[in-house]
């Protein structure tokens, strides 16, 4: 018996084959008929060839009819990534991560708008080179790891290469060394605070700037504070929310809340009439 054959199953055609000791079934989704048999024979030929070359597609997507609409299995890179993004958002992807994913999608639309299963390591490498011209190495590395995650998620659901072309590229990019932070010295801090305190227009920001220097909290975290976050005796501040791009988030950037104890100078500023 051949290692692959065509069957009529309840009036519809399917292909069955033996691979790795198991019988696999490829439903073609078409009724039995002369013309349909011709199509089935063409798919059967591809299956037999792949089996003989040890290149059989275990996901079976290679042999199934290409569908359209919401159930499409053959998608362009941007279309595939949009489905991946939707999947991630439904599982709680943060707003910040969504912006990063949107950046990836924009680059795909501009520079890799081809069928996803046509993406070879060479084409992926060309795409990586293009995005490195417009973003930092660190961002490019992040983008490629996101794409690697997309291809791994798509395997078995959509027509993509069995071996993701992105992981090795991401490993090869060396992220830029972080610039050493140059903090303000005491003299500069004193001058900045004095400038706010005596400003005709910006004096109201003095407590906010003073708190930034004395808590090491992020600007968005301080902007999201309410009096409910401040201890009744002003001894501490509970950092548990943040503002980002005009939106208040009920969590910090790291997703962890923390308690900041107030030093005597910050206690005085909190108790001033302007602050209260």
N, C-alpha and C positions, 0 to 999 in steps of 0.2 A: 504494500500500500504506500502511496506517495506520502511525503511528510507534510503536504498541504493540499487541500481539496475544497471544492465548492459544494455547498449543501442547499437544498430547498427546505426551509424550516417554516411550516405553516404558510406556505405560499410566498415567502420572502427569502431572498438570497443572503447567504452568509458564507464566510470562508473559515475553515478550521485548519489548524496546523499543530504539529508537535514541536515544542521547543523547550529545552532544558528539562526534559522528562515530563512536561505537562502539556495538556491539550488546550490551546488558546482559541477563542472564538472572536471573529471580527464581523460584527453586524454591519452590513452595507446599507441597510435602510431602504432597499428597493425591492419591488415585486419581481417574481420570476417572469422572464420573457426573453425573446431573441436578442433585442438590443441590450437589455439589461445584462444578459449572459456575456455579451461582448465586453461590457464594462467590468464585470466580475472577473473575467479571464485576464484583463490587463492588471488588475490588482493582485490576482493570484500569481501572475508572473513576477511582480515585484516582491511578493512575499517569498517565493521560492528562491529568487536571486539573493535576497538578504539572508535567508537561512543558509544558503550555500557559502556566502562570504562571511558568515558569522557577524552580520550587521543587522540582525532583526531588531526592530523597534518594540521594546517591551511595553511602551505606553500605548501601542497600536494606533496612535493618532496619524502616523504616516500613511496608514492604509485605509483610513475612514474617509468618507466623503467630506469635503470641506463645507462646513455649514456657515450660515450668515446670521446676522441679527444677534440677539442676546446670548445665543448658544454657540457662537462662532468659536472654532478651535484654531483657526489660522488668522492671526491678528498682526497688525503693524506694531512696531516697538512702542509708539505712543499709546496705542489702544491697549496693548497688554499692560503697560505701566499704569494706565488709568484704572484698570480693574484691580491691579495690585494695591494702588493707593486707596481705592474704595474699600477693599478688604481690610487694610490697616486702620482706616478711619473708623470703620465699624467696630474695631477692637480697641478703640481708645487712643489712637495716635494723637499726640499733643499738638497744639497749634504751632509751636516752634518747629517740630519735626515735619508737619504738613507743609510749612514754607520751604523747608529743605527739599522735600519730595517734589514740590511744585517747580523748584529750580531744575531738578533732574528732568522733569517732564518737558520743560521749555527747551532744554538742550536736545532732547530726543526729537522734538518736533522740528528743530532747525537742522540738525546734523545727522540724524539716524532714523529718518522716516521711511523705513523699509520693513518688509515682513520679518517678524521676530525670528523665524526659523532660518532666515538667510544670514543672520549675524554669526560670522566666523570669528576666530581669534584675531585674524588680521583686521577685519572691519571694526571689531571692538577696540583694537589698539589704535586705529586711526581716530575713532571717536574720542578715546582718552586723550590723545594728543591735542585734539581740537579744544576740548574743555579746559585743558591745562593752560591754554593761551589766554583764557578769560577769567579763570578763578585760581586761587592759591592751590598749592599742592595738597594741603590739608583738606580743603573742600573737595578737590578732585578725588582724593582717596575716599572720602566719605560718600561721594556720589557713586563711585564704582562699587563700593560695598553694598549700597542700597540696590543697585542694579543686580548684583550677585544674589541678593535676597529675593528679588523679583523673579529671576530665572529659576531659582530653586523652588519657589512657591509654584511657579507655572508648570514645572515638570509633571507630566502625567495628566495635566488638564488641558494644556494648549500645545500647539506645535512649536517647540523650541528645541534647541540642540540639547542632547542628553547631558553633555558636559558643559557646564556654564563657562562662557568665555571671559568672565569678569574677574574671578578670584585672583588669578596670578597677576593680572594687571594692577589690581588694588595693592597686592603685596609689594610690587616692584616700586611703587611711588613712595618716595621718602618725604614725609611731611616736613614743612618748613620748621626750622628751629624757632621756638617762641622767643620774641624779643624780651630781653630782661626788663622787668618793670622798674621804672625810675620814680619812686614815691616822692611826694613833696617833703622837703625838709621842714623842721619846726618854724624857721623864719618865714618860709613861703606859706605854711598853713596859717600862721598868725596874720599875715598880710591879706590872705584870701578872706578869712573870717571877718577881719576888720573892714574890708571892702564891702562885704554884704551888710554888716551891722550898721554902717554909716551911710549906705546908699539911699538916695531919695526914692528910687524906684524899686529896688530889690531887697530892702531890709526885711520884708516879710519872709524871705527865703532863708534868713539867717539860721533859725532853729533847724531847718531841714539840712542845710550844709554842715552845721555843727554836728548834727547826729550822724551824718555820713562819715565824718572824720573820727567819731568816737565809737562807732558800732561796727564799722567795716561791712555794713549791710549794702546790698545792691540798691541803686537808685529806685528801681521799680518796686523793691520790697518796702522801702520807706514810704513811697508814694501810696502804697496799698494799706498802710497802717490806719487803724481806727482806735478810738480811746478804749475799746474793749480789749485791745491787744496790749495795753499798758497796765502794769500792776497798780493796784490802788495806792500803794505807797511810793510809786514811781521808781521802784528798785529794779525793775526789769521790763523788757519788751519781748513779746512773743512774735517772732517772725514766722508767718504761716501763709502769706498770700503775696501776690506781686501784680504789678501792672506791666503789660507788654503791648506796645503798639496800640494804645488806647483801650485795651481790654483788660479787665480785672480777672485774674485767675486765682482760684481758691487753693493755690499751692505755690511753693517757691520754684525756682528754676530747677533745683535738684529734686523736687518732690518731697523734701523733708523739712519739717518745721524745726525751729530752734529757739532757745531762750537766750537773750543777750542781757547781761547784767549791766546796769547803768553806773558809771563812775560819778563821783560827787559833782563834777562840772556839768555833766549832762543832766543830773538831777536838778540843778539850779535853773538850767535853760528850760526844762520841761515845766517848771513851776512858775515861769514868768507870765504876767497877764497876757502878753501877746500870744503866747503859745496856748494858754488855756482858753 
